[in-house]
Amino acid sequence: MNFKNIFITLFTVVLVFSCKKASSDLAADDSKQTTKVINYIGKSLKVYTTAEGTDLKISLTNKENFKAATQPLETEIAVFVNPRKTFQKFLGIGGAITDASAEVFAKLSEDKQEELLNAYYSEDGIDYNIIRTSIHSCDFSSKSHTYIEEGDTSLTTFSIEEDKKFRIPMIKKATNLIKDDLVFYASPWSPPAFMKTNKNMLQGGKLLPEYYQTWADYFVKFIEAYEAEGIPVWGVTIQNEPMAKQRWESCIYSAEEERDFLKNNLGPTFEKAGFADKNIVVWDHNRDLISHRANTIFEDPEAAKYAWGIGFHWYETWTGGDPKYDNLKNIKASFPTKNLLFTEGCQEKFSEAHYFRWSNAERYGNSMINDFNSGTVGWTDWNILLDETGGPNHVQNLCFAPIHADTRTNELIYTPSYYYIGHFSKFIKPNARRVSTTTSRTTLESTSFINESGEIITVVMNRTDNPILYKLIVDANEVSINIPAHAMQSIIY
């Protein structure tokens, strides 16, 4: 064997040994994770329940103790939780303070205003920490408006005085109740009419290329103005529903147009203004077409570097489509450094007779469980408050909110959706980690998070017409729990 062959042989041996050592080290780390048994035997848990046809509304219904787990049978229904397998970090849950919400809020008596704020933003309520709002008007405003005079290309007339009437006072009251984990972000529904191809804020149209930079500067003006009011801006989305031509404020961006606006205008403009720390969310539309938008923007390094993540809504089900949770899983697998954020959802086609329709709440429960299990970090409902008409809305696009105000009687109406959202937001804290959770039957849906304190929250939903006895199996520990028909539970341990 010549020297060259000896060298190659020795190099191969060293390489193989190194690979085996690295593999062994990884296996050892994995072994540490999988062999340490978590012992909850004798320790208690609490079960909070909301159920149709009962007075249970996030009510403490059970205190149980864990016992040693046994092999579950095929005839048993079980929820399996593995606390050693954790995933994305939790950003929070909240809803939108729109012009409509703020205008309705202003009509309430002071004690009812305080009740509403505490219901959403205090620990006695459901402890929201996310607030979304619109950049100037959207459909849930009493009228269309912008922050500049029409045709003002220099933005010298920029003013948020319109927002100071109702919206900003309500936002300030809400943010005063939220601790350090406030996430406040804003979305435009349309640029001013003169910047668009159709010269109209409504009915779609596109942003004219010659106004790309002006529109990017408008975002900066918005952030500066709101922060001057003492409202810290966490970030923005580029465009609400960029593939929808609506009869209200709307604007169309192709994937390539949004990518180029981000990388050539909005991203660099934020950096120049000292706003590189502001988070930019792309897409902000439904799950059905989300993969194309993600692929187009995140595969472009110059655009992707400015994008914190991708936002989505649930309205693909309007046309009978399924929720497409697999699209979210695909994005999380394809672009693991980018975040998924649910930016809007509501129950459409308002009817005062259907305040307490339970399927509305179950739509929330199904979306939240599956969105989180698909890698979503935060979840934003639409309007936090609407009136007895499902508005105000200047194009009569009337919808449900978790809480309605009957302005005729100064009454607050808490819908089942409020309590279903609360099963997550009240117990899961920012910076929690999602925990591996599966079910043995599709009759139950479930997700879990572990708070920084070590407390685990498992949320379980039963959408069937029958109560279900199930086992909660956490590592080598189990407990049997009954969940009523059409119910949601939060289990704390």
VEXDREN-2710 file (C-alpha; in Angstrom, 1 decimal):
% VEXDREN-2710
k/r/px/py/pz
1/MET/0.0/0.0/0.0
2/ASN/1.6/3.3/-1.0
3/PHE/1.5/6.5/1.1
4/LYS/-1.5/7.9/-0.7
5/ASN/-3.6/4.8/-0.1
6/ILE/-2.5/4.8/3.6
7/PHE/-3.5/8.4/4.0
8/ILE/-6.9/7.8/2.3
9/THR/-7.5/4.8/4.6
10/LEU/-6.6/6.7/7.8
11/PHE/-8.7/9.7/6.6
12/THR/-11.7/7.4/6.0
13/VAL/-11.4/5.8/9.5
14/VAL/-11.2/9.2/11.2
15/LEU/-14.1/10.5/9.2
16/VAL/-16.3/7.5/10.0
17/PHE/-15.3/7.7/13.7
18/SER/-16.1/11.4/13.8
19/CYS/-19.5/10.9/12.1
20/LYS/-20.3/8.0/14.5
21/LYS/-19.2/10.2/17.5
22/ALA/-21.4/13.1/16.3
23/SER/-24.3/10.8/15.8
24/SER/-23.7/9.2/19.2
25/ASP/-23.6/12.6/20.8
26/LEU/-27.0/13.5/19.2
27/ALA/-28.4/10.1/20.2
28/ALA/-27.2/10.7/23.8
29/ASP/-28.9/14.1/23.9
30/ASP/-32.1/12.5/22.5
31/SER/-31.7/9.6/25.0
32/LYS/-31.7/12.1/27.8
33/GLN/-34.9/13.6/26.6
34/THR/-36.7/10.3/26.1
35/THR/-35.6/8.3/29.1
36/LYS/-36.4/10.8/31.8
37/VAL/-39.9/9.9/33.1
38/ILE/-42.1/12.8/34.3
39/ASN/-43.8/11.8/37.5
40/TYR/-47.2/13.5/38.2
41/ILE/-48.6/10.6/40.2
42/GLY/-50.7/12.0/43.1
43/LYS/-50.4/15.5/41.8
44/SER/-53.6/17.4/41.0
45/LEU/-55.0/19.1/38.0
46/LYS/-57.8/21.6/37.4
47/VAL/-60.4/21.4/34.6
48/TYR/-62.2/24.5/33.4
49/THR/-65.2/23.9/31.2
50/THR/-67.6/25.8/28.8
51/ALA/-70.5/23.7/27.6
52/GLU/-73.6/24.3/25.4
53/GLY/-76.9/24.3/27.3
54/THR/-75.3/24.8/30.7
55/ASP/-74.2/27.7/32.9
56/LEU/-70.5/26.6/32.5
57/LYS/-68.4/29.5/31.2
58/ILE/-64.7/28.8/31.7
59/SER/-65.9/27.3/35.1
60/LEU/-63.8/25.2/37.4
61/THR/-65.6/21.8/37.1
62/ASN/-63.0/19.2/38.2
63/LYS/-60.0/18.7/40.5
64/GLU/-58.4/15.4/39.8
65/ASN/-55.2/13.5/40.7
66/PHE/-52.9/11.8/38.3
67/LYS/-52.2/8.1/38.7
68/ALA/-49.8/5.7/37.0
69/ALA/-50.7/5.3/33.3
70/THR/-51.6/1.9/31.9
71/GLN/-51.6/0.8/28.3
72/PRO/-54.7/2.4/26.7
73/LEU/-57.1/0.1/24.9
74/GLU/-58.4/0.5/21.4
75/THR/-61.9/1.0/22.8
76/GLU/-60.7/4.0/25.0
77/ILE/-60.5/7.6/23.9
78/ALA/-57.3/9.4/24.9
79/VAL/-55.4/12.6/24.6
80/PHE/-51.6/12.0/24.6
81/VAL/-49.2/14.8/25.8
82/ASN/-45.4/14.6/25.6
83/PRO/-44.0/17.5/27.5
84/ARG/-40.4/16.8/26.4
85/LYS/-41.3/17.6/22.8
86/THR/-41.8/21.3/22.4
87/PHE/-42.3/23.5/19.3
88/GLN/-42.9/27.1/18.5
89/LYS/-42.9/29.9/21.1
90/PHE/-46.3/31.5/21.8
91/LEU/-46.7/35.2/21.0
92/GLY/-50.2/35.7/22.2
93/ILE/-53.9/36.1/21.4
94/GLY/-56.0/39.2/20.8
95/GLY/-58.4/41.0/18.5
96/ALA/-58.8/44.2/16.5
97/ILE/-59.7/47.6/17.8
98/THR/-61.3/49.1/14.6
99/ASP/-63.1/52.4/14.2
100/ALA/-66.3/50.4/14.6
101/SER/-65.2/48.9/17.9
102/ALA/-64.1/52.3/19.2
103/GLU/-67.3/54.1/18.0
104/VAL/-69.5/51.5/19.8
105/PHE/-67.3/51.6/22.9
106/ALA/-67.7/55.4/23.1
107/LYS/-71.5/54.9/23.3
108/LEU/-71.3/52.8/26.4
109/SER/-71.5/54.1/29.9
110/GLU/-68.2/54.4/31.8
111/ASP/-68.9/51.3/33.9
112/LYS/-69.7/49.2/30.8
113/GLN/-66.5/50.5/29.1
114/GLU/-64.6/49.4/32.2
115/GLU/-66.3/46.0/32.1
116/LEU/-65.5/45.4/28.5
117/LEU/-61.8/46.4/28.9
118/ASN/-61.5/44.1/31.9
119/ALA/-63.3/41.3/30.1
120/TYR/-60.6/41.3/27.4
121/TYR/-57.4/42.7/28.9
122/SER/-57.3/41.8/32.6
123/GLU/-56.4/38.5/34.3
124/ASP/-59.9/38.5/35.6
125/GLY/-61.1/38.4/32.0
126/ILE/-59.4/36.5/29.2
127/ASP/-56.1/38.4/29.2
128/TYR/-55.6/39.4/25.6
129/ASN/-52.2/40.9/24.7
130/ILE/-52.5/41.4/20.9
131/ILE/-54.2/44.4/19.3
132/ARG/-54.6/44.9/15.6
133/THR/-55.9/48.1/13.9
134/SER/-56.2/49.5/10.4
135/ILE/-54.0/52.1/8.8
136/HIS/-56.7/54.7/8.2
137/SER/-60.1/53.3/7.3
138/CYS/-61.5/49.8/6.5
139/ASP/-65.0/48.5/6.0
140/PHE/-65.5/48.6/9.8
141/SER/-65.4/52.4/9.8
142/SER/-68.3/54.7/9.5
143/LYS/-66.8/56.2/6.4
144/SER/-63.7/56.0/4.2
145/HIS/-60.8/58.3/5.2
146/THR/-57.1/58.6/4.9
147/TYR/-54.5/60.6/6.9
148/ILE/-53.7/63.1/4.0
149/GLU/-55.5/65.4/1.7
150/GLU/-56.2/63.7/-1.7
151/GLY/-53.2/64.2/-4.1
152/ASP/-50.7/65.1/-1.4
153/THR/-47.7/63.2/-2.8
154/SER/-45.3/64.8/-0.3
155/LEU/-47.4/63.7/2.7
156/THR/-47.2/67.1/4.3
157/THR/-50.8/67.1/5.4
158/PHE/-50.4/63.7/7.2
159/SER/-52.5/63.7/10.4
160/ILE/-54.1/61.0/12.6
161/GLU/-56.7/63.4/14.0
162/GLU/-59.5/61.2/12.8
163/ASP/-58.2/58.3/14.9
164/LYS/-58.0/60.5/18.0
165/LYS/-61.8/60.9/18.1
166/PHE/-62.5/57.3/19.1
167/ARG/-59.9/54.7/18.2
168/ILE/-56.8/56.0/19.9
169/PRO/-58.5/56.7/23.2
170/MET/-59.8/53.1/23.3
171/ILE/-56.4/51.6/22.3
172/LYS/-54.7/53.6/25.0
173/LYS/-57.1/52.3/27.7
174/ALA/-56.5/48.7/26.4
175/THR/-52.8/49.0/26.3
176/ASN/-52.7/50.4/29.9
177/LEU/-54.1/47.0/31.0
178/ILE/-51.6/44.9/29.0
179/LYS/-48.3/44.2/30.7
180/ASP/-44.9/44.1/28.9
181/ASP/-46.1/41.5/26.4
182/LEU/-48.2/44.0/24.3
183/VAL/-48.2/43.2/20.6
184/PHE/-49.8/46.1/18.6
185/TYR/-49.7/45.9/14.8
186/ALA/-51.5/47.7/12.0
187/SER/-52.7/46.8/8.5
188/PRO/-53.8/48.9/5.5
189/TRP/-56.9/48.1/3.5
190/SER/-56.1/50.5/0.7
191/PRO/-53.7/53.3/-0.2
192/PRO/-55.3/56.7/-0.9
193/ALA/-57.3/56.7/-4.1
194/PHE/-54.8/58.9/-6.1
195/MET/-52.1/56.3/-5.6
196/LYS/-54.1/53.5/-7.2
197/THR/-54.9/52.3/-10.7
198/ASN/-58.6/52.6/-10.3
199/LYS/-58.5/56.0/-8.4
200/ASN/-60.8/54.5/-5.8
201/MET/-60.1/53.2/-2.3
202/LEU/-62.8/50.6/-2.8
203/GLN/-63.2/47.8/-5.4
204/GLY/-59.6/46.6/-5.5
205/GLY/-57.2/48.3/-7.9
206/LYS/-53.5/48.3/-7.6
207/LEU/-50.8/50.6/-6.1
208/LEU/-49.2/52.5/-8.9
209/PRO/-45.5/51.9/-9.2
210/GLU/-44.7/55.6/-9.0
211/TYR/-46.2/55.7/-5.5
212/TYR/-44.4/52.6/-4.1
213/GLN/-42.0/54.8/-2.2
214/THR/-44.6/57.4/-1.1
215/TRP/-46.7/54.5/0.3
216/ALA/-43.7/53.1/2.2
217/ASP/-43.1/56.6/3.7
218/TYR/-46.8/56.6/4.7
219/PHE/-46.2/53.5/6.8
220/VAL/-43.4/55.3/8.6
221/LYS/-45.6/58.4/9.2
222/PHE/-48.2/56.1/10.8
223/ILE/-45.7/54.5/13.1
224/GLU/-44.2/57.8/14.1
225/ALA/-47.6/59.3/14.8
226/TYR/-48.9/56.4/16.9
227/GLU/-45.7/56.1/18.9
228/ALA/-45.9/59.9/19.6
229/GLU/-49.3/59.0/21.2
230/GLY/-47.5/56.6/23.5
231/ILE/-48.6/53.4/21.6
232/PRO/-45.6/51.2/20.8
233/VAL/-46.0/49.6/17.3
234/TRP/-44.8/46.0/17.2
235/GLY/-45.2/45.8/13.4
236/VAL/-47.3/46.0/10.3
237/THR/-48.8/43.8/7.6
238/ILE/-48.2/44.9/4.1
239/GLN/-51.8/44.7/2.8
240/ASN/-55.0/43.2/4.1
241/GLU/-56.3/40.5/1.8
242/PRO/-54.1/41.4/-1.2
243/MET/-55.9/39.1/-3.6
244/ALA/-59.5/40.2/-2.9
245/LYS/-61.4/42.9/-4.9
246/GLN/-63.9/44.0/-2.3
247/ARG/-66.7/46.5/-2.4
248/TRP/-64.9/48.2/0.6
249/GLU/-61.3/49.4/0.9
250/SER/-59.0/46.9/-0.9
251/CYS/-55.9/46.7/-3.0
252/ILE/-54.5/43.9/-5.1
253/TYR/-50.8/42.8/-5.0
254/SER/-49.5/39.8/-6.9
255/ALA/-46.9/37.8/-5.1
256/GLU/-44.2/39.3/-7.1
257/GLU/-45.5/42.9/-6.5
258/GLU/-45.7/42.4/-2.8
259/ARG/-42.2/40.9/-2.8
260/ASP/-40.7/43.8/-4.7
261/PHE/-42.5/46.4/-2.6
262/LEU/-41.1/44.8/0.5
263/LYS/-37.5/44.4/-0.7
264/ASN/-37.2/47.7/-2.7
265/ASN/-39.3/50.0/-0.6
266/LEU/-40.9/49.1/2.7
267/GLY/-38.0/47.1/4.2
268/PRO/-35.2/49.6/3.3
269/THR/-37.5/52.5/4.3
270/PHE/-38.0/51.0/7.7
271/GLU/-34.3/50.6/8.1
272/LYS/-33.5/54.1/7.1
273/ALA/-36.1/55.5/9.5
274/GLY/-34.7/53.5/12.4
275/PHE/-37.5/51.0/12.4
276/ALA/-35.5/47.9/11.6
277/ASP/-36.9/46.4/14.8
278/LYS/-40.5/46.6/13.5
279/ASN/-41.9/43.3/12.3
280/ILE/-43.3/43.1/8.8
281/VAL/-45.9/40.4/8.0
282/VAL/-46.6/39.4/4.5
283/TRP/-49.8/38.0/2.8
284/ASP/-52.5/38.6/5.5
285/HIS/-55.0/36.6/3.5
286/ASN/-56.5/33.1/3.4
287/ARG/-54.8/29.7/3.9
288/ASP/-55.7/28.4/0.4
289/LEU/-53.1/30.5/-1.6
290/ILE/-50.7/31.1/1.2
291/SER/-48.0/28.7/0.0
292/HIS/-47.5/30.5/-3.3
293/ARG/-47.0/33.8/-1.5
294/ALA/-44.6/32.2/1.0
295/ASN/-42.6/30.6/-1.8
296/THR/-42.4/33.7/-3.8
297/ILE/-41.3/36.0/-1.0
298/PHE/-39.3/33.8/1.3
299/GLU/-37.3/32.2/-1.5
300/ASP/-36.0/35.7/-2.4
301/PRO/-33.2/36.4/0.2
302/GLU/-33.4/40.2/-0.3
303/ALA/-37.1/40.2/0.4
304/ALA/-37.1/37.5/3.0
305/LYS/-34.6/39.3/5.3
306/TYR/-37.3/42.0/5.9
307/ALA/-40.1/39.5/6.6
308/TRP/-40.8/38.4/10.2
309/GLY/-43.4/36.0/8.9
310/ILE/-46.7/35.4/7.1
311/GLY/-50.2/36.2/8.2
312/PHE/-53.4/34.5/7.3
313/HIS/-57.2/34.5/7.6
314/TRP/-59.8/31.7/7.6
315/TYR/-62.2/32.9/4.9
316/GLU/-61.3/30.2/2.4
317/THR/-64.2/28.4/3.9
318/TRP/-66.6/31.0/2.5
319/THR/-66.6/29.2/-0.8
320/GLY/-67.0/25.7/0.8
321/GLY/-63.2/25.1/0.9
322/ASP/-61.6/23.2/3.8
323/PRO/-59.3/25.2/6.2
324/LYS/-56.1/24.0/4.6
325/TYR/-54.1/23.5/7.8
326/ASP/-51.6/21.4/5.8
327/ASN/-50.5/24.5/4.0
328/LEU/-49.5/26.0/7.3
329/LYS/-47.5/22.9/8.2
330/ASN/-45.8/23.0/4.8
331/ILE/-44.7/26.6/5.3
332/LYS/-43.4/25.9/8.8
333/ALA/-41.4/22.9/7.5
334/SER/-40.2/24.8/4.4
335/PHE/-39.3/28.1/6.1
336/PRO/-38.7/27.2/9.8
337/THR/-37.2/30.6/10.6
338/LYS/-40.4/32.4/9.5
339/ASN/-43.4/32.8/11.8
340/LEU/-47.1/32.1/11.2
341/LEU/-49.6/34.6/12.6
342/PHE/-53.4/34.3/12.4
343/THR/-54.3/38.0/11.6
344/GLU/-58.1/37.9/11.1
345/GLY/-61.2/35.7/11.5
346/CYS/-64.9/36.3/12.3
347/GLN/-68.2/34.7/11.8
348/GLU/-69.9/36.4/8.9
349/LYS/-73.6/37.2/8.1
350/PHE/-74.6/38.7/11.3
351/SER/-78.0/38.0/12.8
352/GLU/-79.1/39.3/16.2
353/ALA/-81.1/36.0/16.6
354/HIS/-77.8/34.0/16.5
355/TYR/-75.7/35.6/19.2
356/PHE/-75.5/32.3/21.0
357/ARG/-75.2/29.9/18.0
358/TRP/-72.7/27.4/19.3
359/SER/-71.2/26.5/16.0
360/ASN/-69.7/30.0/15.8
361/ALA/-67.6/29.2/18.9
362/GLU/-66.7/25.8/17.6
363/ARG/-65.3/27.4/14.4
364/TYR/-63.0/29.4/16.7
365/GLY/-62.0/26.3/18.7
366/ASN/-61.3/24.2/15.6
367/SER/-59.2/27.0/14.0
368/MET/-57.2/27.8/17.0
369/ILE/-56.4/24.2/17.9
370/ASN/-55.3/23.4/14.4
371/ASP/-53.6/26.6/13.6
372/PHE/-51.4/26.2/16.8
373/ASN/-50.8/22.6/16.0
374/SER/-49.6/23.7/12.6
375/GLY/-47.0/26.0/14.0
376/THR/-48.8/29.3/14.4
377/VAL/-47.4/31.6/17.1
378/GLY/-50.2/34.1/17.6
379/TRP/-53.9/34.4/16.9
380/THR/-55.8/37.7/16.2
381/ASP/-59.6/37.8/16.2
382/TRP/-61.4/40.5/14.1
383/ASN/-63.5/43.3/15.8
384/ILE/-63.5/43.0/19.6
385/LEU/-66.8/44.8/19.9
386/LEU/-69.7/45.5/17.5
387/ASP/-73.2/46.8/18.1
388/GLU/-76.6/45.2/17.8
389/THR/-76.5/45.5/14.0
390/GLY/-73.1/43.7/13.6
391/GLY/-71.6/47.1/12.7
392/PRO/-71.1/49.9/12.2
393/ASN/-69.8/49.2/8.7
394/HIS/-70.0/51.7/5.9
395/VAL/-70.7/49.0/3.2
396/GLN/-73.0/46.9/5.4
397/ASN/-70.6/44.0/5.6
398/LEU/-72.0/43.0/9.0
399/CYS/-70.4/40.4/11.2
400/PHE/-70.3/38.8/14.7
401/ALA/-67.8/39.8/17.4
402/PRO/-67.1/37.8/20.6
403/ILE/-68.8/40.6/22.5
404/HIS/-71.7/42.8/21.2
405/ALA/-73.1/46.0/22.8
406/ASP/-76.7/46.7/22.5
407/THR/-76.5/50.5/22.3
408/ARG/-80.3/50.7/22.9
409/THR/-80.0/49.2/26.4
410/ASN/-76.3/49.8/27.3
411/GLU/-75.9/46.0/27.6
412/LEU/-72.9/43.8/26.8
413/ILE/-73.7/40.4/25.2
414/TYR/-71.0/37.8/25.6
415/THR/-71.2/35.2/22.9
416/PRO/-69.9/31.6/23.2
417/SER/-67.0/32.6/21.0
418/TYR/-65.7/34.8/23.8
419/TYR/-65.4/31.9/26.2
420/TYR/-63.9/29.5/23.6
421/ILE/-61.2/32.0/22.8
422/GLY/-60.7/32.5/26.5
423/HIS/-59.9/28.8/27.0
424/PHE/-56.6/29.6/25.3
425/SER/-55.9/33.3/26.1
426/LYS/-56.7/33.2/29.8
427/PHE/-54.3/30.3/30.6
428/ILE/-51.5/30.3/27.9
429/LYS/-48.9/33.0/28.5
430/PRO/-46.6/34.7/26.1
431/ASN/-43.3/32.8/25.6
432/ALA/-45.0/29.5/26.4
433/ARG/-44.0/26.6/24.1
434/ARG/-46.3/24.3/22.3
435/VAL/-46.2/20.7/23.5
436/SER/-46.6/17.6/21.5
437/THR/-50.3/16.6/21.8
438/THR/-52.4/14.1/19.8
439/THR/-55.8/12.4/20.2
440/SER/-56.8/8.8/19.6
441/ARG/-60.1/9.8/18.0
442/THR/-61.2/12.6/15.8
443/THR/-64.2/13.2/18.1
444/LEU/-61.8/15.2/20.3
445/GLU/-59.4/18.0/19.2
446/SER/-56.6/19.2/21.4
447/THR/-53.4/21.3/21.8
448/SER/-51.1/22.0/24.7
449/PHE/-48.6/24.6/25.8
450/ILE/-46.2/24.8/28.7
451/ASN/-45.8/28.2/30.3
452/GLU/-42.4/29.5/31.4
453/SER/-43.5/28.7/35.0
454/GLY/-43.7/25.0/34.0
455/GLU/-47.5/24.9/34.1
456/ILE/-49.0/22.9/31.3
457/ILE/-52.3/23.8/29.7
458/THR/-54.1/21.2/27.5
459/VAL/-57.1/22.5/25.6
460/VAL/-59.7/19.8/24.6
461/MET/-62.8/20.4/22.4
462/ASN/-65.7/18.1/21.9
463/ARG/-67.9/19.0/18.9
464/THR/-70.1/16.0/19.1
465/ASP/-73.6/15.6/20.4
466/ASN/-72.5/13.2/23.2
467/PRO/-70.4/13.6/26.3
468/ILE/-67.1/11.8/26.1
469/LEU/-65.0/10.0/28.8
470/TYR/-61.4/10.3/27.9
471/LYS/-58.0/9.6/29.4
472/LEU/-55.4/12.4/29.6
473/ILE/-52.1/10.6/29.3
474/VAL/-49.0/12.7/30.1
475/ASP/-45.9/10.5/29.8
476/ALA/-46.4/7.8/32.4
477/ASN/-49.3/9.5/34.1
478/GLU/-53.0/9.5/33.4
479/VAL/-56.3/10.8/34.6
480/SER/-59.9/10.2/33.4
481/ILE/-62.0/13.2/32.5
482/ASN/-65.5/13.7/31.3
483/ILE/-66.2/16.4/28.7
484/PRO/-69.8/17.3/28.0
485/ALA/-71.3/17.5/24.5
486/HIS/-70.4/20.6/22.5
487/ALA/-67.8/21.7/25.1
488/MET/-64.4/23.1/25.5
489/GLN/-62.0/22.4/28.4
490/SER/-58.7/23.8/29.6
491/ILE/-56.8/21.4/31.9
492/ILE/-54.1/23.0/34.0
493/TYR/-51.3/20.9/35.6
END
